[in-house]
Amino acid sequence: MSDTFKVFAVDDDPFVLDIIRGVLEPAYAVDTFGSMEACLQRLDSEQPGMFLLDVRMPGMDGYALCRRIKDDAAWRRIPVTFVSGQDTIDARLKGYDAGGEDFIVKPFQAEEILRKVRIAQQIAASQRSLTRQLEDSELLSSLVMANMDEYAVLVRFMRELISLESERDIANGLLEMLQRYRLDGVVQTRISGRTLTLSAHGADLPLEASVLNHLRGMERIFEFRNRSVHNFERLTMMINNMPLQDPDYCGRLRDHLCIAAESAEARLRALETEEANQRNQTGIEAALERVRAITSRAHQAHLRDRAASSELLIKLEQSLASAFVHLGLSEDQERRLGDLVHGFMADLMELLDRGEETHQSLHELGERLGQLAAGYHRKE
């Protein structure tokens, strides 16, 4: 893929363009432009795999060209990565508003440029796959249903929510609900150490993820410009185009979105609990297998030791009987010495039998733990 993947890089500093070309070639094809207008003119005859756009340029800037790209059906799926000297949430939001997918801060390292190009390749592939899925999906027909009742949209989401089995399903469910309200947004979920940022443009787009990572630490529910953000422990949902021109409808939407977000948070919490229970169940089953293995090894060792001990005692008894003949002992002395040896042998065999009892107790304990684990699993 890399030998045909082309990058259009735009910057008014020839030194920066030389660095980009030096880093990316020959692994990637690179065309450089000193102005956004020159790049736009080239698009009439050729399309790249991605754009690297400086945000501050004389004349048309990077944000303006990105908006032109995203407004054109032929170009809008091409990933745009901005190059900026400012690393602020306002700069990232401006890039996000323009439709960009990623963001690089100057001065940048060679490896960072290479990594961003690889990410753009993945985004481009994801966009193509997403386009095919949307074309084949029944969602397209559901989105054009005439004037679907706004309450019915919420009720439908709530009804389907309980059956959603992963954070991606929940995020997709929220996005579909937003689409039915004619809203555009981004959803981020956070459970079990995993973070997923999803929008209609794809999953984990770096610029979208960085914006939501910033907003997740702010108030529970807040608005700025025409955006609305709902923050929970496991969920952040940002709507980009609240219909502020219709205050009554906008107010109702706020209520619906709050209910939907809080319900999605509850479902994510339930999924996280289910995953924790599953991990515990797996841990219990693994521990039981270890207990059974240890008990089996101990039992085999006990049987070997008992057989070896019995054999040694028999040899000892035989050796003593032979020795009595040569020791010149009286019958009474032989009897007393024989009783002493037999008593020792009986005590030793009793100890060995206790080992068998210990094994049986361990076996019964393992079986009981297995029954408890099975009952726990059925409850789940």
C-alpha positions in Angstrom: 0.0 0.0 0.0 2.8 2.4 0.9 4.4 2.4 -2.5 1.3 4.0 -4.1 0.0 6.0 -1.2 0.3 9.7 -2.1 0.5 12.7 0.3 -0.3 16.3 -0.7 1.6 18.5 1.7 0.9 22.3 1.9 3.0 24.8 3.7 4.4 28.3 2.9 7.8 27.3 4.4 9.9 25.5 1.8 12.1 24.2 4.6 9.2 22.4 6.3 8.1 20.9 2.9 11.7 19.6 2.3 11.6 18.0 5.8 8.3 16.3 5.0 9.5 15.1 1.6 12.8 13.8 3.1 11.0 11.9 5.8 8.3 10.3 3.7 10.1 9.5 0.4 10.7 7.0 -1.0 8.2 5.0 1.1 5.4 7.4 0.1 4.8 9.6 -2.9 4.8 13.3 -1.9 3.6 16.3 -3.8 4.3 19.7 -2.1 2.5 23.0 -2.5 3.3 26.5 -1.3 -0.3 27.6 -1.2 -3.7 26.1 -0.6 -4.9 27.5 -4.0 -2.2 25.6 -5.8 -3.2 22.4 -4.0 -6.9 23.0 -4.8 -6.1 23.5 -8.5 -4.2 20.1 -8.6 -7.3 18.4 -7.2 -9.1 18.9 -10.5 -6.7 16.3 -12.0 -5.4 14.1 -9.2 -6.5 13.0 -5.7 -4.0 12.0 -2.9 -4.4 9.4 -0.2 -4.2 12.2 2.4 -3.5 15.9 3.0 -1.0 17.5 5.3 -2.2 21.1 5.7 -0.5 24.0 7.6 -3.3 25.9 9.4 -1.8 29.4 9.1 -1.2 30.5 5.5 -1.5 33.7 3.5 -4.7 33.7 1.5 -6.7 30.5 2.0 -5.6 28.7 5.2 -5.7 25.0 6.0 -9.1 25.1 7.7 -10.7 26.7 4.6 -9.2 24.2 2.3 -10.3 21.3 4.5 -13.9 22.7 4.4 -13.7 22.8 0.6 -12.5 19.2 0.6 -15.2 17.9 3.0 -17.9 19.7 1.1 -17.1 17.9 -2.1 -18.5 14.4 -2.5 -15.5 13.3 -4.5 -12.9 14.4 -2.0 -14.6 14.2 1.5 -13.4 10.7 2.3 -9.7 11.7 2.0 -8.1 12.1 5.5 -6.9 15.6 6.4 -4.1 16.1 9.0 -3.5 19.7 10.2 0.0 21.0 11.0 -0.1 23.8 13.6 2.3 25.7 15.9 -0.4 25.8 18.5 -1.5 22.9 20.7 -4.7 24.2 22.3 -8.3 22.9 22.6 -9.5 25.9 20.5 -7.1 25.0 17.7 -8.1 21.3 17.8 -11.8 22.2 17.9 -11.3 24.5 14.9 -9.7 21.6 13.0 -12.5 19.3 14.1 -15.1 21.8 12.9 -13.4 22.0 9.5 -13.7 18.2 9.2 -10.1 17.2 9.8 -9.1 13.8 11.1 -5.8 14.4 12.8 -3.4 17.1 14.2 0.3 17.6 14.4 2.1 20.2 16.5 5.2 21.9 15.3 8.1 21.2 15.8 7.4 17.6 14.9 9.6 14.5 14.8 10.2 12.4 11.7 8.6 9.3 13.4 5.5 11.3 14.2 5.0 12.3 10.6 5.4 8.6 9.6 3.0 7.5 12.3 0.4 10.1 11.2 0.6 8.9 7.5 0.1 5.3 8.7 -2.9 6.4 10.7 -4.3 8.2 7.6 -3.9 5.0 5.6 -6.0 3.2 8.2 -8.6 6.0 8.3 -8.9 5.9 4.5 -9.4 2.1 4.5 -11.9 2.5 7.3 -13.8 5.2 5.4 -14.1 3.0 2.4 -15.4 0.2 4.5 -17.8 2.5 6.3 -19.1 3.8 3.0 -19.9 0.3 1.7 -21.6 -0.6 5.0 -23.8 2.5 4.8 -24.7 1.8 1.2 -25.8 -1.8 2.1 -27.4 -0.9 5.4 -31.1 -0.6 6.2 -30.2 2.4 8.2 -30.4 4.6 5.1 -34.0 3.8 4.6 -34.8 4.3 8.3 -33.2 7.7 8.2 -35.5 9.0 5.6 -38.7 8.0 7.3 -41.0 10.9 7.2 -41.3 12.9 10.5 -40.7 10.0 12.9 -42.0 11.0 16.3 -39.2 12.3 18.5 -40.5 10.4 21.5 -40.6 7.2 19.4 -36.9 7.7 18.5 -36.0 7.8 22.2 -38.3 4.8 23.1 -36.8 2.8 20.3 -33.3 3.4 21.5 -34.3 2.5 25.1 -35.9 -0.7 23.9 -32.9 -1.8 21.9 -30.3 -0.7 24.6 -30.8 -3.7 26.9 -29.9 -6.1 24.1 -26.6 -4.3 23.2 -23.7 -6.5 24.2 -20.6 -4.3 23.7 -19.5 -0.7 24.0 -19.3 -0.4 20.2 -22.9 -1.5 19.9 -23.9 1.1 22.5 -22.0 3.8 20.8 -23.5 2.9 17.4 -26.9 2.9 19.0 -26.5 6.4 20.2 -25.2 7.6 16.9 -28.2 6.0 15.1 -30.5 7.8 17.5 -28.7 11.1 16.8 -29.0 10.5 13.1 -32.8 10.0 13.4 -32.9 13.4 15.2 -30.9 14.8 12.3 -28.0 15.5 14.6 -24.3 14.9 14.1 -22.1 13.8 17.0 -19.3 11.8 18.6 -19.5 9.2 21.3 -16.7 8.0 23.6 -17.0 5.0 25.8 -14.6 4.0 28.6 -14.9 0.6 30.3 -12.5 -2.0 31.6 -9.5 0.1 30.7 -10.6 0.4 27.0 -11.5 3.7 25.3 -13.5 3.9 22.1 -14.3 7.1 20.2 -16.8 6.6 17.5 -18.6 8.9 15.0 -20.1 8.6 11.5 -16.6 9.2 10.1 -15.0 6.2 11.8 -13.5 4.9 15.0 -10.8 6.5 17.1 -10.0 9.3 14.7 -7.2 11.1 16.5 -8.6 14.6 16.3 -12.0 13.5 17.6 -10.4 11.5 20.4 -8.2 14.4 21.5 -11.2 16.8 21.6 -13.3 14.4 23.7 -10.4 13.5 26.0 -10.3 17.2 26.9 -14.1 17.6 27.2 -14.6 14.5 29.4 -13.0 16.3 32.3 -15.4 19.2 32.3 -19.0 19.6 33.7 -21.6 16.8 33.6 -23.7 18.6 31.0 -22.7 21.8 29.3 -23.1 23.7 26.0 -20.9 25.9 23.9 -21.8 27.5 20.6 -24.2 25.0 19.0 -22.6 22.0 20.8 -24.0 20.0 23.7 -21.8 17.7 25.8 -23.0 15.0 28.2 -20.3 13.6 30.5 -20.5 10.5 32.6 -17.9 8.2 34.1 -18.0 5.7 31.2 -19.5 7.9 28.5 -19.0 11.2 26.8 -21.4 12.3 24.0 -20.9 15.5 22.0 -23.6 16.8 19.7 -22.2 19.3 17.1 -25.3 20.9 15.6 -28.0 21.5 18.2 -30.9 23.4 16.6 -30.6 26.6 18.6 -32.9 28.4 16.1 -35.8 26.3 17.4 -35.7 26.8 21.2 -38.7 24.6 22.0 -37.5 21.7 20.0 -33.9 22.2 21.2 -35.2 22.1 24.8 -37.0 18.8 24.2 -33.9 17.3 22.5 -31.8 18.2 25.6 -34.2 16.2 27.7 -34.2 13.2 25.3 -30.4 13.2 25.0 -29.9 13.4 28.7 -32.1 10.4 29.3 -30.4 8.5 26.5 -26.9 9.3 27.7 -27.7 8.4 31.3 -29.3 5.1 30.2 -26.3 4.3 28.0 -24.0 5.0 31.0 -26.1 2.5 33.1 -25.8 -0.1 30.4 -22.0 0.4 30.1 -21.7 0.0 33.9 -23.7 -3.3 33.6 -21.4 -4.5 30.8 -18.3 -3.6 32.9 -19.8 -5.6 35.9 -20.6 -8.5 33.6 -17.0 -8.5 32.3 -15.6 -8.4 35.8 -17.8 -11.3 36.9 -16.7 -13.2 33.8 -13.1 -12.6 34.7 -13.7 -13.7 38.3 -15.5 -16.8 37.0 -12.6 -17.6 34.7 -10.2 -17.1 37.6 -12.2 -19.4 39.8 -12.3 -22.1 37.1 -8.5 -21.7 36.6 -7.9 -22.0 40.3 -10.1 -25.1 40.5 -8.0 -26.7 37.7 -4.9 -26.0 39.6 -6.4 -27.4 42.8 -7.4 -30.6 41.0 -3.9 -30.9 39.3 -2.1 -30.4 42.7 -4.4 -32.9 44.4 -3.9 -35.4 41.7 -0.1 -35.0 41.8 -0.2 -35.3 45.6 -2.3 -38.4 45.5 0.1 -40.1 43.0 3.1 -39.1 45.1 1.3 -40.5 48.2 0.6 -43.8 46.5 4.2 -44.1 45.4 5.5 -43.3 48.9 3.1 -45.8 50.5 4.2 -48.6 48.2 7.9 -47.8 48.7 7.4 -47.6 52.5 5.5 -50.9 52.6 8.3 -52.5 50.6 11.0 -51.1 52.9 9.1 -52.3 56.0 8.8 -55.9 54.6 12.6 -55.9 53.8 13.3 -54.6 57.3 11.1 -57.3 58.9 12.9 -60.0 56.8 16.3 -58.6 57.7 15.5 -58.6 61.4 14.3 -62.2 61.2 17.5 -63.3 59.6 19.6 -61.3 62.1 17.9 -62.8 65.1 19.5 -66.2 64.3 23.0 -64.7 64.6 22.4 -62.4 67.6 22.0 -65.2 70.2 18.8 -63.6 71.6 16.4 -65.5 73.9 12.9 -66.2 72.7 11.6 -63.5 75.1 14.1 -60.9 73.7 13.2 -61.8 70.1 9.5 -61.5 70.9 9.9 -58.1 72.6 12.1 -56.8 69.8 9.6 -58.1 67.2 6.7 -56.4 69.0 8.7 -53.1 69.0 9.3 -53.3 65.2 5.7 -54.3 64.5 4.4 -51.4 66.6 6.7 -49.0 64.7 5.5 -50.4 61.3 1.8 -50.0 62.4 2.4 -46.4 63.4 4.1 -45.7 60.1 1.2 -47.3 58.1 -1.3 -45.2 60.1 0.6 -42.0 59.1 0.5 -43.1 55.5 -3.3 -43.8 55.8 -3.8 -40.3 57.2 -2.2 -39.0 54.0 -4.9 -40.8 52.1 -7.5 -39.1 54.3 -5.9 -35.7 53.5 -6.1 -36.4 49.8 -9.7 -37.3 50.1 -10.5 -34.1 52.0 -8.7 -32.0 49.3 -10.6 -33.9 46.6 -13.9 -33.2 48.3 -13.0 -29.5 48.8 -12.2 -29.2 45.1 -15.5 -30.8 44.1 -17.4 -28.5 46.5 -15.7 -25.4 45.1 -16.6 -26.6 41.6 -20.3 -26.9 42.6 -20.2 -23.4 44.1 -18.6 -22.0 40.9 -21.2 -23.7 38.7 -24.0 -22.4 40.8 -22.5 -18.9 40.6 -22.2 -19.2 36.8 -25.9 -20.2 36.5 -26.9 -17.1 38.5 -25.0 -15.0 36.1 
